[in-house]
Structures are given as C-alpha cells and as structure tokens.
Amino acid sequence: MAPKRSHFVALFFSMFAVVLFIFANLGITVDNSPFLKKIFIMEGSQTKTGESIRYGFYSSCVFKDDSVQSCTEKSLTYTLDVDQLGDINGINLDAHSIVKQIVENKVAGPIKAQKIMVVILPAAILAFIGMIVGMMMRRMRTNNVLPTFGALASLLSCVCGAVGIAYGTIIYRNVFEQLARSLDGIMYYYGPTIYIVGVACGCEVVAFGFFIASCFARRAQYNHSYESYERHSFSSEQPSMHQHRY
C-alpha cells in the first residue's frame, strides 16, 4: 500500500535537490565569495608554481594559496581557457604561438564536448518545477496529472544533472591527464560539485519514486451530501423505542 503522504516526501526531496543544484550552478561564479569559490567540479594544479585552476560550469578561476588571481568571463557557453593553463605553468602562451597551438590541439576534443555541461541549468529548473508540483498536490484529487508531471520533471532533472556532471568530470580529467604526459608537476583533484550534483540526482530519484507512489495513494473527491441525506432519512423512518411500548 502506498504511503498516504507520498507527495509530502516527494516535495521535501525536490526542495533539497533544488538547493543542491543551485549551489552547483553558482560554484566559481562569484569571485569574492569565500564559500562559492570552494564549490568546483575539478581543480588542476601545478606543484612547481603553486598555482591551480578551479573549474565550474560557467567559468574557471586561477588560484594561488586559496586566493583568486583571475577568472574567465561567466558564460552559459563557457569553454576551457588555454591561457590559464599556460599561466599556472609559468608560460605566456601569447608569446609562444607554437606551444599554444600544441596545447589547443591537445584540448580541442574536450572543448567541443564541453558545451553539453550546460544541461546542469535545465536540471535545476526541472527540479524547481517538481517542487512546485509537490506544493500544488493534494491527496484528494480528481486525477493523477500532477504527480505524473512531477515524476517526469524529477526524472528528467536527474538525467540532465547526471549528464552535466559526468561530461564535466570526464572532460577536465582528460585535459589534465594529457597535459601530465607532457609537463611535470601537473596534478588534478575532484571537487565537491561532483558529490553535490550526485546527491541532488539521488534526491530526484527518490522524489520520482514518491511521485509515482502518490498516484496509487490518491483518494477521489466526491460529494457526501447524498450519502448524508440517505443516512438521515433512514434514521428518521425508524420508530423510537417509546413508540413500541404498549
């Protein structure tokens, strides 16, 4: 038997997913935020210079001793900046056109696929839609349109989030693995955004399950007036105990 308050559980997990997706989207977007600068997909570092690059979905920033040195322009169509890769290695790529061309060739493939990461934004929007649907739902309703819509929104949000973070992780990892073959001191680390989006996707899976369960917990709305009338009519026709006494 489906839980009687399935839509409340779906609403809770949808709200939690929305909050997590918002943090994932805002990571490395506010330069002077001490909290958001720690939310990134991956960090590539050069041990010789002590500098690193933290990558978000819409921009990347060069850090030295946890202080922001420079950031790229924030954009939905953000692509990897090869000049930043030169900066952390102490190389001015503008003055070394041949080296810059080599670096661009190494990251050409990942750059083409990088734009797919923008699906993380629809993931947040769909999670928000699922949350709104959960707020609108009632156990007693005439149909299952709302929980079905909420289930679809949750499922699509999970898919978009998983695709976005998977592409981001694979792309940046491949970039630094290729650079590590040519340069000494290159290292990379996975960032908290990977786990944040992973938990958000998990919440959406749970929300999807409870939206579906809510379809089976529905109680139809109906008019009780006729039933009430019949009950009162029947009771009024029954003779009282005093009427049977002689």
N, C-alpha and C positions, 0 to 999 in steps of 0.2 A: 504494500500500500504506500502511495506517495506521501511524503510529509505534507501536512496541512498548510504549512507556511513556507513552501518551497521558494516562492517569489521573493520573500524577505532575504533568504540566504543568497539567491541569485543577485539581488540588489547589493548586498554587502560586498560580495566578491567583485562585482562590476565596479563599485566605487573604489575599492582597493586597487584594482587594475588601472583605473583612470589616473589615480595619484602616481602610481609607479611609472606609467607611460609618460606622464607629464615631466617627471624628473629625468627620465631617459632622453626625452626630446630637448630638454633645457641644458643638458650637460655640455660643458665647454661652449656656452653661448654668451654668458655674462662674464666679462673679463675680470671684474673686480669682486666677484662673489667667491668668498673663501670655501663655500660648500659646493657650489656647482662645478668649480674647477677640478674637484676630485671625482666627478662623475664622467667617465670617459669609456670608450669601447676598448681601446688599446693604447699602450704607451711604448714608443720606441726610443731607446736611449743610446747615447754614445759615451762609453765609460771614459774615453780619453779626454773629452771636453767637459763632461759632467752635465751636458745638456740633453734634453729629451723633447719629444713631441707627443702631446696627448690628442687623440682623435675622438671627435664626437660625430654626430650625424650630419651637422650642418657647418662645421668649421674645425680647425685644429689650431693649437697654440704651442709655441716653443717655451719650455720651462728650463730654469736653472735654479737649483736648490729650492724647488717648490714655489718659485716666483715667476710670474708670467713675463716673458720677454717680448713676445709679439704674437699676434693672432691673424689668421686669414679673415677675409670678409665672410660674414654669415650669409649663407645662401641655401635654398632648398636643393639647388643643383650643384652643391659643393663637390669639388674634385680634389684629389690629393695634390698638394703643392710641392713640387720637386725642389724648389728653392729652400724650403725649410729643411729638407733632407741634407742639402749642402751646408746649411748654416750649422746644424748640430755636429757636422763632421769638420767644421772649420774651413769649408771650401766655398768660395764665391763662384757659383755656377755661371753667373753672367760674364765673368772674366775667363771662364774655361768652357767655351762652347762645345768642345769635343766631349768633355766629361759630362756636361749637361745633357748632351744628346744620348750618351750611353745610359745615364740614369733614366731619362724619359723612355728609352726603349725598354728598359727593364720593368717599368711600371705601366707601360702602355695598356696591357691587358687588364689589370685591375682597375685602371681609371675608367675604362669603357663600361665595366660592370658596376662601378661604384654608385651610379645614379639610382640603381634599384633600391638602395638603402632608404630612399625617401618614403617607402611604404610604411615606415615606422610612424609617420604622421597619420595616415588613414587608420592605423591600429589604434591610436589614441582616440580618434574621432568615433570609430565604431564602438570602442569601449564606453565612451560617453553616451552614445545612443542607447546601448544596452542598459546603462544606469538609468536613463530617463524612462525607458520602457519598464524597468523594475519599479520605479516610483509610481507609474500610472496603473500598474496591475492591481487587481483585487481578486480575492479567492472566488467570490460570487460574481460571475460574468457570463455573458451570453455565448461567447465563443473563445477560441484559443489563438486568435490572431496576434495578440500582444506577446504572449510567451513564445510563439513561433518566430516572430520578428526579433525578439530579444535573443533567442537561441542562435539565429543566423548571424546577428551582429556580433555576438560573443565568439562564434566560431571563426568568422572572417577576421576579427580583431586578432585572435590567436595566430592565425595563419600569416597575416601581414607582419605581426611582431616577430614571429619566428623567422620569416624570410629576411626581414630587415637586419636583424642581429646576426643571422648566420652569414649573410653576404658581407657585412661589416667585419666580422671576425676573420673570415677566410681571406678577404682582400688584404687587410692590413698585415695579417700573418705572412701571407705570400710575399708582400713587398719587403718586409724586413728579413725574411729568410733568403731572398735573392740578394739583398744588399750585404747580408752577413757573409756571403760567399766571396764577395769582392773587397769588403772593408773589415778591418779588425775593430773590435770593441763594440760592435752592434749587438744590442740585446732588445728583447721586447717582452712586455708583460700584459696580461689580460686585465681589463678594467672592470669596475663594479657595474657598469651599464649592462654587461652581458648577463649578470646574475639578476639585476633589476628587471630586465625585459623577460628573462626566463621565468621569474616568479609571476610577473604580470600575465604571461601566457598561461601559466598554470592556473591562475585565478580565473581566467577566461574559460578554461576547460571546465572548471568546477561550476562557474556560472551557467555555462551551456547545459551541463547536466541537470542543474536545478530548474532552469527554464523548461526543459523537456519534462521533468518531473511535475512541474506546475500544471502542465497540460492534463495530467491524469488526476490532479488534486482539485480540479475545477468543480464548483458547485453551481448549477444553473440557477439563474434568478427566476422566480415565478411568483404569481400573485397568491397570497394566502387568504384573500377576502372570501372566496367561495368556500374554501375549506372551513373557515371560521364561521361562515353563515350556516353551513350544514351542521356543524357541531352544536351551535346554539339552538338551531331548530330542533334537532333531535332531543336535546336535553329538555326543551320546553314542552315536548309532547309526552314525556314520561310522567306518569302520575306520582304525586308525592306519597310518602308513607302514610300520611294522615288521611289521604283520600281512600285508602283500602281498609280503614278501621270502621267497624260497624258498632 
